[in-house]
Amino acid sequence: MKIFMAVTGILLVLFLYLHMIGNLKIFFGATTFDHYAHWLRTIGTPLLPNEWYLWIQRAGLTIAVVGHIWAATVLARRARKARPVKYAHRPKVQGSYAARTMRWGGVIILLFVIYHILDLTTLTVNPNAEAGKPYANVVADFAPGRWYVTLFYTLAIVAVGFHLRHGLFSAVRTLGQQTPRGEVIARTTALVLSLILVVGYLSVPFAVLTGLVD
């Protein structure tokens, strides 16, 4: 079960990085970003009909997310059953802040994913969004007048960072890393990768908010 959770988590992390790289194309201007968004819809053509790749990817991500949540829930229930009687005096918890907040962080991330899809995919949340104009929609979404969207986005991405930092380290241990030196490398790598992800994602809304992207 832990291996399944680790593998699904790694698949989701790979998607997050690819998605981040695509988001950063916004700094190259509207033409480049809009062309990238259009290209995503044509991947696999003519072998696949238009947009089929995106739907295949969405289906795969949905399976990975549901599987990841299911595995986390099962493992949490098993842990509670293994200790049916609560501690009279709870001992000091060993581990990072991220490890102790994985659950609520996961809930924030799930809610954000749902909102993000409604906001920039189906365009049902942002009243200023227009179909076929991804660059303009991102700029309209994070405009200064919609600061609350940027705030929620920031909270969610920071939660992703904490989740990723602990999750990557746990996944590496689950998949066999047990040496002290390897643990140090794994912790450092997880921290660096999570920071890169957080900075990469937050650079877009704050660039729009400050007028760097308009």
Secondary structure, DSSP 8 states (H G I E B T S, - for coil): -HHHHHHHHHHHHHHHHHHHHHHGGGGG-HHHHHHHHHHHHHTTTTTS-TTHHHHHHHHHHHHHHHHHHHHHHHHHHHHHHH--S--SS-----S-HHHHTHHHHHHHHHHHHHHHIIIIIS--S-TT--TT-HHHHHHHHT-GGGHHHHHHHHHHHHHHHHHHHHHHHHHHHHTT---HHHHHHHHHHHHHHHHHHHHHHHHHHHHHHTTS--
